[in-house]
Amino acid sequence: MASALTDRLSRLVKEMRGQARITEANVQDMLREVRMALLEADVALPVVRDFIARVKEKALGQEVLGSLSPGQALVGIVNRELVATMGEGVSDINLAAQPPAVILMAGLQGAGKTTTTAKLAKHLIEKRKKKVLTVSGDVYRPAAIEQLKTVTKQAGAEWFPSTPDQKPVDIALAAIDYARKHYFDVLLVDTAGRLAIDEALMREIKELHAVLKPVETLFVVDAMQGQDAVNTAKAFSEALPLTGIVLTKLDGDSRGGAALSVRQITGAPIKFAGVSEKIDGLEVFDAERHAGRILGMGDIVALVEQVTAGVDVEAAQKLAAKVKSGAGFDLNDFLSQIQQMKSMGGISSLMDKLPSEMTSKMAGKMGPADMDKAERDIRRKEGIIHSMTPLERRKPELIKATRKRRIAAGAGVQVQEVNRMLNEFEQMQGMMKKMKGGGLMKMMKKMGGMKGMGGMPGMGGGGKLPF
């Protein structure tokens, strides 16, 4: 949905650049583009109709009638209505209850309930400083209980054992009793799913809800599910008093329509979004930021958070002190820089959060194929350095022809790749020497006068990364 809507609206803004006022005609043009983008994104037809009606009413209102930039004004209206449709602001998880606060996870099989349960556990441990227990009530899928055990361990929470021969209600009662006795703040209950809605599934989850009396009942839905997500959401909202929605697989080939449809159909706020398969790949859902991504405005806040979380501040300070003291920049430091880039999610993950206007300007320097190549180059260089001995990493000047052949064989690359990596390392080493000599400010001023990706150190006109 993001790329389709962005492309259509960008084209419309350009077409309307010479027009001085919003008129019925240009509003109709815009609404046609928005309607097509939403339908292509699998947004439910009733939701599309309601959305279009609201945009039209606002666009023809007095508030924007005298605008001198109608294209921008119309995009602003679409942005506000997208935010309103997905739920304004951030809806936090509710833990206001006598411990343990019980959170019930509901949804169809394959939506990502079990992984999301562990991700939520990690979020509550790290962001809310809570002691978390998880339990699986899925006694029908043989691997479900073991899967929850594995991902719970990765999240740093505690797992309560259950077996396929137990009844889900008995498991839930035993888990809540254990949680009370061992002073857990939160109990996360993973439930069974089905491939489709059926009476047995709904009866079981209603029983669990009645016994557990959860403070939160979260509906987990696959963002790639499209139109079918609406029917599923409707069935669950009729059976349970849903308090929130978790959208999973937003990082996949998703057309994103579920984000608009499910919120409006259930009336429950979207609380979290699954943005990667990693255990920390769960974001608190912010409608304004998500609308910004959809409209190609980017998500600079998420970008800053991603970079901040990925940067090892202590390691960066040590490197700065090392350079300042005059100690040489070696291959261990170079490897550390490569790993910092990886921990931030890689180039493509960072580019996704930049505004489309910025990424389109960079596209001439670095297209999708270049980004893929850069990601592969990063992994290759990491492999080359890992093939070196500790002494070679500390003293790269020792690496001559014989050592190069051995390193290349160990990394599974050609000797030319080793030479290229060493050349790039020497360039960065030269930069570090300049910084030591007080040339950092001169370098920053020089960089300030350069344009685009080619102005970054080590990145030539082709958008080449320093590593």
C-alpha positions in Angstrom: 0.0 0.0 0.0 2.8 2.4 0.9 4.5 2.5 -2.5 1.2 2.5 -4.4 -0.3 5.4 -2.5 2.9 7.3 -2.4 3.4 7.0 -6.1 -0.1 8.0 -6.9 -0.2 11.0 -4.6 3.3 12.2 -5.7 2.2 12.2 -9.3 -1.0 14.0 -8.4 0.8 16.7 -6.4 3.1 17.4 -9.5 0.1 17.6 -11.8 -1.7 20.1 -9.5 1.4 22.3 -9.0 0.2 25.0 -11.4 -3.4 25.1 -9.9 -4.2 27.8 -7.4 -7.3 26.3 -5.7 -8.9 23.1 -4.6 -11.9 22.4 -6.8 -14.5 19.6 -7.1 -12.6 18.4 -10.2 -9.1 18.0 -8.7 -10.6 16.5 -5.5 -12.3 13.9 -7.6 -9.0 13.1 -9.4 -7.2 12.7 -6.1 -10.0 10.6 -4.6 -9.9 8.3 -7.6 -6.1 7.7 -7.1 -6.6 7.1 -3.3 -9.5 4.8 -3.9 -7.5 2.7 -6.4 -4.4 2.5 -4.1 -6.6 1.4 -1.1 -8.4 -1.3 -3.0 -5.1 -2.6 -4.4 -3.9 -2.7 -0.9 -6.8 -5.0 0.1 -8.5 -2.5 2.3 -12.1 -3.6 2.9 -14.6 -1.9 0.6 -16.8 -0.4 3.4 -13.6 1.1 5.0 -12.6 2.5 1.6 -16.0 4.1 1.1 -16.0 5.7 4.6 -12.5 6.9 4.2 -13.1 8.5 0.8 -16.3 10.2 2.1 -14.4 11.7 5.0 -11.6 13.0 2.8 -14.0 14.5 0.3 -15.9 16.3 3.0 -12.8 17.8 4.6 -11.3 18.7 1.2 -14.3 20.7 0.1 -14.6 22.4 3.4 -13.8 26.0 4.1 -10.6 25.2 6.0 -8.6 24.5 2.8 -10.7 26.2 0.2 -8.3 29.1 -0.2 -5.1 27.1 -0.1 -2.5 28.2 -2.6 -0.9 24.7 -2.7 -3.9 22.4 -3.2 -1.8 19.3 -3.9 0.0 19.5 -0.5 -3.3 20.5 1.2 -5.0 17.3 -0.1 -2.1 15.1 0.9 -2.3 16.7 4.4 -6.0 15.8 4.6 -5.3 12.2 3.5 -2.6 12.0 6.1 -4.9 13.2 8.9 -7.6 10.8 7.9 -5.2 7.8 7.7 -4.1 8.6 11.2 -7.8 8.9 12.4 -8.6 5.6 10.7 -5.8 3.7 12.3 -6.3 5.3 15.7 -4.7 8.6 16.7 -1.7 8.6 19.1 -0.2 5.6 20.8 -2.3 3.1 22.8 -0.2 1.5 25.5 -0.5 -1.9 27.0 -2.7 -1.9 30.2 -1.1 -3.5 33.3 -3.3 -1.8 35.9 -4.3 -4.9 37.8 -3.4 -6.9 40.8 -0.4 -8.9 39.7 -0.2 -11.0 37.7 -1.8 -8.9 34.9 -3.0 -11.5 32.4 -2.7 -10.9 28.7 -4.6 -13.3 26.4 -3.3 -13.7 22.8 -5.9 -14.6 20.2 -5.9 -15.2 16.4 -5.8 -17.7 13.6 -3.0 -20.3 13.2 -0.1 -18.9 11.2 -0.7 -15.3 12.2 2.4 -15.3 14.4 0.8 -15.6 17.9 3.6 -17.6 19.5 6.5 -15.5 18.3 4.5 -12.3 19.1 4.0 -13.6 22.7 7.7 -13.9 23.1 8.3 -10.5 21.5 5.8 -8.9 23.8 7.5 -10.6 26.8 10.8 -9.1 25.8 9.2 -5.7 25.3 7.6 -5.8 28.8 10.9 -6.9 30.4 13.0 -4.2 28.7 10.6 -1.3 28.4 8.4 -1.8 31.4 10.8 -3.7 33.7 8.3 -6.4 34.4 8.8 -10.0 35.5 7.1 -12.1 32.8 5.8 -15.7 32.6 4.5 -17.3 29.4 2.3 -20.4 29.0 0.9 -22.2 25.9 -2.7 -23.3 25.8 -2.2 -24.7 22.3 -2.6 -28.5 23.0 -3.5 -29.3 19.3 -0.3 -28.3 17.5 2.5 -30.7 18.6 5.3 -28.2 18.2 3.5 -25.2 19.7 4.4 -25.7 23.3 8.1 -26.4 22.5 8.2 -23.4 20.2 6.9 -21.1 23.0 9.5 -22.6 25.3 12.3 -21.8 22.8 11.3 -18.2 22.0 10.5 -17.4 25.7 14.1 -18.3 26.6 15.4 -16.0 23.8 13.2 -13.2 25.2 14.6 -13.6 28.7 11.2 -14.5 30.3 10.1 -17.6 32.2 8.1 -20.4 30.6 5.4 -22.4 32.4 5.3 -26.1 31.2 2.2 -27.6 29.7 1.4 -30.9 27.9 -0.9 -31.8 25.0 -3.0 -34.2 27.2 -4.1 -31.3 29.4 -7.1 -29.1 29.0 -6.4 -25.4 28.1 -8.5 -24.2 31.1 -6.6 -26.4 33.5 -3.3 -25.2 32.0 -4.4 -21.5 32.4 -5.5 -22.0 36.1 -2.2 -23.8 37.0 -0.2 -21.0 35.3 -2.0 -18.2 37.0 -1.6 -19.9 40.4 2.2 -20.4 39.8 2.5 -16.7 38.7 0.8 -15.5 41.9 3.0 -17.7 44.1 6.2 -16.6 42.4 5.4 -12.9 42.2 5.2 -12.5 38.4 4.0 -9.1 37.2 2.6 -10.4 33.9 1.3 -13.7 32.6 1.1 -14.0 28.8 -1.2 -16.8 27.6 -0.7 -18.1 24.0 -3.9 -19.8 22.7 -4.6 -22.3 20.0 -5.5 -21.1 16.5 -7.2 -22.7 13.5 -6.8 -22.4 9.8 -10.3 -20.8 9.7 -12.9 -19.7 12.2 -14.9 -22.5 13.8 -17.2 -23.0 16.8 -14.8 -25.2 18.8 -12.1 -22.5 18.6 -14.4 -19.7 19.7 -16.0 -21.8 22.5 -12.5 -22.6 23.9 -11.2 -19.0 23.8 -14.4 -17.7 25.4 -13.9 -20.3 28.3 -10.3 -19.2 28.7 -11.3 -15.5 28.8 -14.0 -16.2 31.4 -11.5 -18.1 33.7 -8.6 -15.8 33.3 -10.4 -12.4 33.2 -7.5 -10.8 31.3 -6.7 -7.1 31.5 -5.7 -7.3 27.8 -7.1 -9.5 25.0 -4.9 -8.9 22.0 -6.0 -10.0 18.5 -2.9 -11.0 16.5 -3.5 -10.6 12.7 -1.2 -11.2 9.7 -0.8 -7.9 7.8 -0.4 -10.0 4.6 -3.9 -11.6 5.0 -5.6 -8.9 3.0 -9.4 -8.9 2.7 -9.8 -12.1 4.8 -8.4 -10.2 7.8 -11.6 -8.3 8.0 -13.8 -11.5 8.4 -11.4 -12.9 11.0 -11.3 -9.7 13.0 -15.1 -9.4 12.9 -15.6 -13.0 14.2 -13.1 -12.5 17.1 -14.5 -9.1 18.1 -18.0 -10.6 18.3 -16.7 -13.5 20.5 -14.3 -11.6 22.7 -14.1 -8.0 24.2 -10.8 -7.3 22.3 -8.7 -4.5 23.9 -6.0 -4.3 21.2 -4.6 -5.5 17.9 -1.1 -6.7 17.0 -0.2 -6.5 13.3 2.4 -9.0 12.3 4.6 -9.3 9.2 4.5 -5.6 8.3 8.1 -6.1 7.1 7.0 -8.7 4.5 5.5 -8.2 1.0 2.5 -6.7 2.7 0.0 -4.4 1.0 -0.9 -3.0 4.4 -4.6 -2.9 4.0 -5.2 -4.8 7.3 -3.9 -1.8 9.3 -6.8 0.3 8.0 -9.5 -2.4 7.9 -9.0 -4.2 11.2 -8.9 -1.1 13.3 -12.2 0.2 11.9 -14.0 -3.2 11.9 -13.1 -4.1 15.6 -13.0 -0.7 17.1 -9.9 -1.9 19.1 -6.7 0.2 18.9 -3.6 -1.2 17.1 -1.1 -1.5 19.9 1.9 -3.2 18.3 3.4 -4.0 14.9 5.7 -6.8 14.1 8.5 -5.3 11.9 11.0 -8.2 11.7 11.4 -11.8 12.6 13.9 -11.0 15.3 12.9 -11.4 19.0 13.1 -7.6 19.4 11.2 -6.9 16.2 8.1 -5.5 17.8 7.3 -1.8 17.7 4.7 0.1 19.7 2.2 1.2 16.9 2.1 4.9 16.3 -0.6 5.8 13.8 1.0 9.2 12.8 4.4 7.6 12.1 2.7 4.7 10.2 0.7 7.2 8.1 4.0 9.0 7.4 5.5 5.8 6.0 2.5 5.1 3.9 2.6 8.6 2.4 6.4 8.5 1.7 7.2 11.0 4.5 9.5 8.4 6.1 9.8 7.6 9.8 12.7 9.6 11.1 11.8 8.9 14.7 12.0 5.1 14.1 15.3 5.6 12.2 16.8 7.5 15.2 15.5 4.8 17.6 17.0 2.0 15.3 20.4 3.7 15.1 20.5 4.5 18.8 19.6 0.9 19.7 22.1 -0.5 17.3 25.1 1.7 18.3 27.3 0.4 21.1 28.1 3.7 22.8 30.8 2.2 25.0 32.6 0.7 22.0 32.3 4.0 20.1 33.8 5.9 23.0 36.7 3.5 23.3 37.4 3.9 19.6 37.3 7.7 19.9 39.7 7.6 22.8 42.0 5.2 21.0 42.2 7.5 17.9 42.7 10.6 20.0 45.6 8.9 21.9 47.4 8.2 18.7 47.0 4.4 18.7 46.5 2.9 15.3 43.1 2.1 13.8 43.3 -1.7 13.1 41.2 -4.4 11.5 39.5 -5.2 14.8 38.2 -1.6 14.8 37.2 -1.9 11.2 35.3 -5.2 12.0 33.6 -3.4 14.9 32.3 -0.7 12.4 30.9 -3.4 10.1 29.1 -5.1 13.0 27.6 -1.8 14.1 26.1 -1.4 10.6 24.6 -4.9 10.8 23.2 -4.4 14.3 21.3 -1.3 13.0 19.4 -3.6 10.6 21.6 -3.1 7.5 21.4 -0.5 4.7 18.0 -1.4 3.3 16.3 -1.3 6.8 17.7 2.2 7.4 16.7 3.4 3.8 13.1 2.2 4.4 12.6 4.8 7.1 13.9 7.7 5.1 11.4 10.0 3.3 10.7 8.9 -0.2 11.9 12.2 -1.6 15.3 11.6 -0.1 15.5 8.0 -1.2 14.4 8.9 -4.7 17.3 11.4 -4.9 19.7 8.7 -3.6 18.3 6.2 -6.1 20.5 7.6 -8.9 23.5 6.9 -6.7 22.3 3.7 -5.1 19.3 1.6 -6.4 17.9 -1.6 -4.9 20.5 -3.7 -6.8 23.3 -1.6 -5.3 21.9 -1.9 -1.8 21.7 -5.7 -2.2 25.3 -5.7 -3.4 26.4 -3.4 -0.5 24.8 -5.8 2.0 26.6 -8.8 0.4 29.9 -6.8 0.5 29.5 -6.1 4.2 29.0 -9.8 4.9 32.0 -10.7 2.6 34.3 -8.3 4.4 33.2 -9.6 7.7 34.1 -13.1 6.6 37.5 -12.0 5.3 38.5 -10.4 8.6 37.2 -13.5 10.5 39.6 -15.6 8.4 42.6 -13.6 9.8 44.7 -14.4 12.9 44.5 -12.0 15.9 48.0 -10.8 15.0 47.0 -10.0 11.4 44.1 -8.0 12.6 46.3 -6.0 14.9 49.1 -5.6 12.4 47.6 -5.5 8.9 51.0 -4.5 7.4 52.0 -8.2 7.9 49.5 -9.4 5.4 51.5 -10.2 2.2 50.9 -12.5 -0.8 51.1 -15.8 1.1 48.8 -14.7 3.9 46.4 -13.1 1.5 46.0 -16.5 -0.3 45.3 -18.3 2.9 42.8 -15.6 4.1 41.0 -15.7 0.7 40.7 -19.5 0.8 39.4 -19.3 4.4 36.7 -16.8 3.5 35.8 -18.4 0.2 36.7 -15.4 -1.9 39.3 -14.4 -4.5 42.6 -12.7 -3.5 41.3 -9.5 -5.3 38.5 -9.3 -2.7 41.0 -9.3 0.1 43.1 -6.6 -1.6 40.0 -4.5 -2.2 39.0 -4.8 1.5 42.5 -3.9 2.7 42.5 -0.8 0.4 39.2 0.4 1.9 40.6 -0.3 5.3 43.6 1.9 4.5 41.3 4.7 3.4 39.5 4.6 6.7 42.8 4.4 8.5 43.9 7.5 6.7 40.7 9.3 7.8 41.4 8.3 11.4 44.9 9.8 11.3 43.5 13.1 10.1 41.0 13.1 13.0 43.9 12.6 15.4 45.8 15.6 14.0 42.9 17.9 14.6 41.6 17.7 11.0 38.1 16.5 12.0 36.5 19.9 11.7 38.1 20.5 8.3 36.8 17.1 7.2 33.3 17.8 8.4 33.3 21.2 6.6 34.4 19.5 3.4 31.7 16.8 3.8 29.1 19.5 4.3 29.7 20.9 0.8 29.2 17.5 -0.8 25.9 16.2 -2.1 24.1 12.9 -1.8 25.7 9.5 -1.0 28.9 10.3 -3.0 29.8 12.9 -0.3 30.3 10.4 2.4 33.8 9.2 3.2 34.7 6.1 1.4 31.5 6.3 -0.8 32.4 7.1 -4.4 30.1 8.5 -7.0 28.5 5.0 -7.3 27.2 5.1 -3.7 29.9 2.7 -2.5 30.0 2.0 1.2 33.1 2.5 3.3 32.8 -1.2 4.1 
